[in-house]
Amino acid sequence: MFKLDTLVDVVALVASSKRERAVLWQDASNTWHPISSDELLSRVHTLANVFRSWGIVKGDRIALLAENRWEWAVVDFATLVLGAVDVPIYPTLTADQIALLLIDSGARVAVVSTEAQYKKLASIRSRTQLEHIVVMDEIVDKDSTALSSLLQTAQTSPADMQQWLRSFQVKPEDLATLIYTSGTTGEPKGVMLTHGNIASNLNYSTRTFAWNTDSSCISFLPLSHITARHLDYALFCKGATLAYCGNFDKLPAALTAVKPTVFVAVPRVYEKIREVVERRAGSKATLKKLFAWALATGRRHREEILLGRIPSSFRWRLADRLVFKKVKQAFGGKVRDYIAGGAPLGLETAGWFADVGIRIFEGYGLTETSPVLALNNAQNHRIG
């Protein structure tokens, strides 16, 4: 893989990938639509030029208050290529909580997803340094700017996109993002991560995964968290397809429709899936007995699964056919790499999934102390 020095190199890789399905997005009727890498980068180019026309320069802060959607990536990339700093904010925060982050970061621009998010900012705008509020959805408000109107001013992308990206001279030591902690030990603190911090992790943390243009992932964990964002960057680098799902309730349908090859979730999602499997398995005596036998069979082959091997014994193959494959269908049926992040997975949960033929890796960011993200076999150990 090409060695990354900055996150602009991620954008450069997307620009050179010439993918017809770089991104998938879902409309109101739940139909999925592709966005090519050329289309994505054309929007990045346009928005970056708009930001520049507003006087945004290297080091300026741009806040992002939105659920996972294709616009998130466009705003993020447009900010990063300029050398500006994005400030992702959890969409569930209250207006007063958001005000603290905007004041502390000194954000000059905020990009929000919906009218509800816009109203939060409008109510506290006078307390902040905000000069522009951009809304992804279409709303009617004279004090906001529709993202669609900015993208309609699209200029033709430069003939040499790579040269355009290099022209901003973003360096590894330049600040890339401010990620605010939960505030569980006081007021939220903005963790300063440079381009080099994140790029270095991207160079090493996912080397063992064979992701390529046939890979796909549903991006539904909040991108205001470093694990989800890091994984999205890594997949962009490998030419994979990212399907954005901003509503957790739509995830089961999205898994069925997209059939991703990579799945990342917080431990609670894995725990819920386990609960559903065990509840259904216990609904009938025959199913309960079959599941208990399959689980016991899988436990005898746990170490093989954790080493990435497919057991060859007849009993395991039979258990896989009768039981384990049905568990994997809950994830869409084609997942090859399972990752947990956001909190400790727990050895007991990791072991149970290994017993049903699913090896889970653990990804996490130590944002309170140092910019680290690692992917490790969750059953063997956690670093940190």
C-alpha positions in Angstrom: 0.0 0.0 0.0 1.1 3.6 -0.8 2.6 5.2 2.3 0.4 8.0 3.6 2.0 11.2 5.0 -1.2 13.2 5.5 -4.9 12.6 5.1 -4.8 14.5 1.9 -3.1 11.4 0.6 -6.3 9.5 1.4 -8.2 12.0 -0.9 -5.6 11.5 -3.5 -6.0 7.7 -3.5 -9.8 8.2 -3.9 -9.2 10.5 -6.8 -7.0 8.0 -8.5 -9.2 5.0 -7.9 -11.8 5.7 -10.7 -14.5 3.8 -8.8 -18.0 3.7 -10.1 -19.3 2.8 -6.5 -17.0 4.7 -4.2 -20.0 5.5 -2.0 -23.6 4.3 -1.6 -26.4 6.5 -0.2 -30.0 5.7 0.6 -33.0 7.9 -0.5 -36.3 8.3 1.3 -37.7 5.2 -0.4 -34.8 3.2 0.9 -33.3 2.7 -2.6 -29.5 2.7 -2.7 -27.6 4.9 -5.2 -23.9 4.9 -6.1 -21.6 7.9 -6.2 -18.4 7.5 -8.2 -15.0 8.6 -7.1 -15.0 11.3 -9.8 -18.4 12.6 -8.6 -17.2 12.6 -5.0 -14.0 14.4 -5.7 -15.8 17.0 -7.9 -17.9 17.9 -4.9 -14.9 18.0 -2.7 -13.2 20.3 -5.1 -16.2 22.6 -5.4 -16.8 22.8 -1.6 -13.1 23.4 -0.8 -13.2 26.4 -3.3 -16.3 27.7 -1.5 -14.6 27.5 1.8 -11.6 29.3 0.4 -13.8 32.0 -1.0 -15.1 32.5 2.6 -11.6 33.1 3.7 -11.0 29.7 5.3 -7.3 29.0 5.5 -5.0 26.5 7.1 -5.8 26.1 10.8 -9.3 27.4 10.7 -12.0 25.2 12.3 -15.0 23.8 10.5 -17.6 22.0 12.7 -19.5 18.9 11.5 -22.8 18.1 13.2 -24.3 15.2 11.2 -25.3 11.6 11.1 -23.3 9.3 8.8 -24.1 10.3 5.2 -22.1 10.9 2.0 -22.1 14.7 2.6 -20.0 14.0 5.8 -17.1 12.6 3.7 -17.3 15.6 1.2 -17.2 18.2 4.0 -14.4 16.3 5.8 -12.3 15.9 2.7 -12.9 19.5 1.6 -11.8 20.7 5.0 -8.7 18.5 5.2 -7.3 19.4 1.7 -7.3 23.1 2.7 -5.3 22.3 5.8 -8.3 23.5 7.9 -9.4 21.5 11.0 -12.6 19.7 11.2 -14.5 19.5 14.5 -16.9 16.5 14.5 -19.7 16.8 17.0 -22.0 14.1 18.2 -25.5 14.7 16.8 -27.2 13.7 20.1 -25.6 16.6 22.1 -27.8 19.5 23.3 -27.6 23.1 22.0 -25.7 24.2 25.2 -23.3 21.3 24.9 -22.6 22.1 21.3 -22.1 25.8 22.2 -19.2 24.8 24.5 -17.5 22.9 21.7 -18.0 25.7 19.2 -16.7 28.3 21.5 -13.7 26.3 22.6 -12.7 25.3 19.1 -13.4 28.7 17.6 -15.2 27.2 14.6 -15.9 29.8 11.8 -18.2 27.4 9.8 -20.6 24.7 10.8 -22.1 22.1 8.5 -25.2 20.3 9.9 -27.4 17.6 8.6 -31.1 18.4 9.3 -33.4 21.2 10.3 -33.4 19.9 13.9 -29.7 20.2 14.1 -29.8 23.6 12.5 -32.2 24.9 15.1 -29.8 23.8 17.9 -27.1 26.0 16.3 -29.4 28.9 15.5 -30.4 29.0 19.2 -26.8 29.5 20.4 -25.2 31.1 17.3 -24.8 34.5 19.0 -22.5 32.9 21.6 -20.1 31.5 19.0 -17.8 32.8 16.3 -19.8 31.1 13.5 -19.9 33.1 10.3 -21.7 30.5 8.2 -24.1 27.6 8.9 -24.5 25.1 6.0 -27.4 22.6 6.0 -27.3 19.3 4.1 -31.1 18.9 4.0 -33.2 21.4 2.2 -34.7 23.9 4.6 -36.1 27.5 4.4 -34.1 29.9 6.5 -32.4 33.1 5.4 -29.6 32.7 7.9 -28.5 29.3 6.6 -26.9 28.1 3.4 -28.0 24.9 1.6 -25.2 22.6 0.8 -26.9 21.7 -2.5 -26.7 25.3 -3.6 -23.0 25.4 -2.9 -22.4 22.2 -4.9 -24.5 23.5 -7.8 -21.9 26.1 -8.4 -19.6 23.2 -9.3 -16.6 24.2 -11.3 -15.0 21.7 -13.6 -12.6 19.6 -11.6 -9.0 20.5 -12.4 -7.3 18.5 -15.1 -4.7 17.4 -12.6 -6.5 16.7 -9.4 -3.3 15.4 -7.8 -1.5 18.7 -8.4 -4.5 20.7 -7.0 -4.4 18.6 -3.9 -0.7 19.2 -3.5 -1.0 22.9 -4.0 -2.3 23.5 -0.4 1.0 22.0 0.9 -0.6 20.3 3.9 2.1 18.8 6.1 2.1 15.8 8.6 2.5 18.1 11.5 -0.5 20.2 10.6 -3.6 19.8 12.8 -6.3 17.7 11.1 -9.1 17.4 13.6 -10.3 18.2 17.1 -12.1 15.3 18.7 -13.9 16.1 21.9 -14.1 13.5 24.7 -17.3 12.6 26.4 -16.6 14.9 29.4 -17.0 12.1 31.9 -14.1 13.5 33.9 -15.1 17.2 33.6 -15.8 19.5 30.6 -15.2 17.9 27.2 -11.6 18.2 26.0 -10.6 18.7 22.4 -8.0 16.1 21.5 -5.6 17.5 18.8 -4.8 15.0 16.2 -2.4 15.9 13.3 -2.5 14.6 9.8 0.6 12.6 10.6 -1.0 11.0 13.7 -3.8 9.5 11.8 -1.9 8.8 8.6 0.7 6.8 10.6 -2.0 4.6 12.1 -3.5 4.1 8.7 -0.1 2.9 7.4 0.1 0.1 10.0 -3.1 -0.8 11.7 -4.9 -2.5 8.8 -2.0 -4.1 6.9 -3.1 -7.6 7.6 -6.6 -7.1 6.1 -6.9 -8.0 2.4 -9.4 -5.2 1.6 -9.7 -4.2 -2.1 -12.2 -3.0 -4.7 -14.5 -5.9 -3.9 -14.7 -4.9 -0.3 -17.7 -3.0 1.2 -18.7 -1.7 4.5 -21.8 0.0 6.0 -20.7 3.2 7.8 -23.1 3.6 10.7 -21.0 4.1 13.8 -20.8 7.9 14.5 -18.0 9.5 12.5 -17.3 11.8 15.4 -15.6 8.8 16.9 -12.1 8.0 15.8 -12.6 4.2 15.3 -15.3 4.7 12.7 -13.5 7.5 11.0 -10.2 5.7 10.9 -11.9 2.6 9.4 -13.6 4.7 6.7 -10.3 6.3 5.7 -8.6 2.8 5.5 -11.4 1.5 3.3 -11.3 4.5 1.0 -7.5 3.9 0.6 -8.2 0.3 -0.4 -10.8 1.2 -3.0 -13.7 -0.3 -1.1 -17.3 0.8 -1.3 -18.8 2.7 1.7 -22.5 2.6 2.3 -23.7 5.3 4.7 -26.5 4.5 7.1 -27.3 7.4 9.5 -30.3 5.7 11.1 -29.5 2.7 13.3 -33.0 1.3 12.9 -32.4 0.9 9.2 -29.2 -1.1 9.7 -30.8 -4.6 9.5 -32.4 -3.7 6.1 -29.1 -2.2 5.0 -27.2 -5.3 5.8 -29.6 -7.4 3.7 -29.4 -5.0 0.8 -25.7 -4.1 0.8 -24.3 -7.5 2.0 -21.0 -5.9 3.3 -17.7 -7.8 3.5 -16.5 -5.7 6.5 -18.6 -5.1 9.6 -17.7 -2.7 12.5 -19.9 -2.1 15.5 -19.8 -1.2 19.2 -19.9 -4.2 21.5 -23.5 -3.7 22.4 -24.5 -4.4 18.8 -22.7 -7.8 18.9 -24.3 -8.5 22.3 -27.8 -7.8 21.0 -27.2 -10.1 18.0 -26.1 -12.8 20.4 -29.2 -12.2 22.5 -31.5 -12.6 19.5 -29.7 -15.7 18.3 -29.9 -17.4 21.8 -33.6 -16.4 22.2 -34.6 -17.9 18.9 -32.5 -21.0 19.5 -34.3 -21.5 22.8 -37.8 -21.1 21.3 -38.1 -24.8 20.6 -36.6 -27.8 22.3 -35.2 -29.3 19.1 -33.6 -25.9 18.1 -32.2 -25.5 21.6 -30.6 -29.0 21.5 -29.2 -28.4 18.0 -27.7 -25.0 19.0 -26.2 -26.4 22.2 -24.5 -29.2 20.2 -23.2 -26.7 17.5 -21.9 -24.3 20.2 -20.1 -27.1 21.9 -18.6 -28.3 18.6 -17.5 -24.7 17.8 -15.9 -24.3 21.2 -13.6 -27.2 20.5 -12.4 -25.4 17.4 -12.2 -21.9 18.9 -8.4 -21.5 18.6 -8.6 -22.4 14.9 -11.1 -19.6 14.3 -9.1 -17.1 16.3 -6.1 -18.0 14.1 -8.1 -17.3 11.0 -8.5 -20.9 9.9 -11.6 -22.8 8.8 -11.9 -26.0 10.7 -11.9 -29.1 8.5 -13.6 -31.6 10.8 -16.9 -33.1 9.7 -18.7 -32.1 12.9 -17.7 -28.4 12.5 -18.6 -28.3 8.9 -22.0 -29.7 9.7 -22.5 -27.3 12.6 -21.5 -24.5 10.2 -24.1 -25.6 7.6 -26.9 -26.1 10.1 -26.3 -23.2 12.5 -23.3 -20.9 12.1 -24.2 -19.8 8.6 -27.6 -18.6 9.8 -25.9 -16.5 12.5 -23.7 -14.9 9.8 -26.9 -14.1 7.8 -27.7 -11.5 10.5 -24.7 -9.5 9.2 -25.7 -9.9 5.6 -24.1 -13.2 4.9 -20.9 -12.0 3.2 -18.9 -10.5 6.0 -15.2 -11.6 6.1 -13.9 -9.2 8.7 -15.7 -8.3 11.9 -14.4 -5.4 14.0 -15.7 -4.0 17.4 -14.9 -0.6 18.7 -16.0 2.2 21.0 -15.7 0.1 24.2 -14.1 -3.1 25.4 -15.7 -6.1 23.6 -15.1 -8.5 26.5 -13.5 -11.9 26.2 -16.7 -13.8 26.9 -18.5 -12.2 24.0 -15.5 -12.6 21.7 -15.2 -16.2 22.7 -18.9 -16.9 22.0 -18.7 -15.5 18.5 -15.5 -17.5 17.8 -17.5 -20.6 18.8 -20.0 -19.8 16.1 -17.3 -19.3 13.5 -16.8 -15.5 13.8 -13.5 -14.0 14.6 -13.8 -10.4 15.9 -11.0 -7.9 15.9 -11.0 -4.9 18.2 -10.4 -1.3 17.1 -10.2 1.6 19.5 -8.7 5.0 19.9 -6.9 6.3 23.1 -8.0 9.9 22.4 -7.6 11.1 26.0 -3.9 10.3 26.2 -2.5 9.7 22.7 -3.7 9.3 19.1 -3.6 5.5 18.9 -5.9 3.1 17.0 -5.1 -0.6 16.8 -6.9 -3.6 15.4 -6.2 -6.7 17.4 -7.7 -10.2 17.9 -10.2 -9.4 20.6 -10.0 -12.8 22.1 -6.3 -12.8 22.5 -5.7 -9.4 24.1 -6.4 -5.7 24.1 -3.5 -3.2 23.9 -3.8 -0.1 26.1 
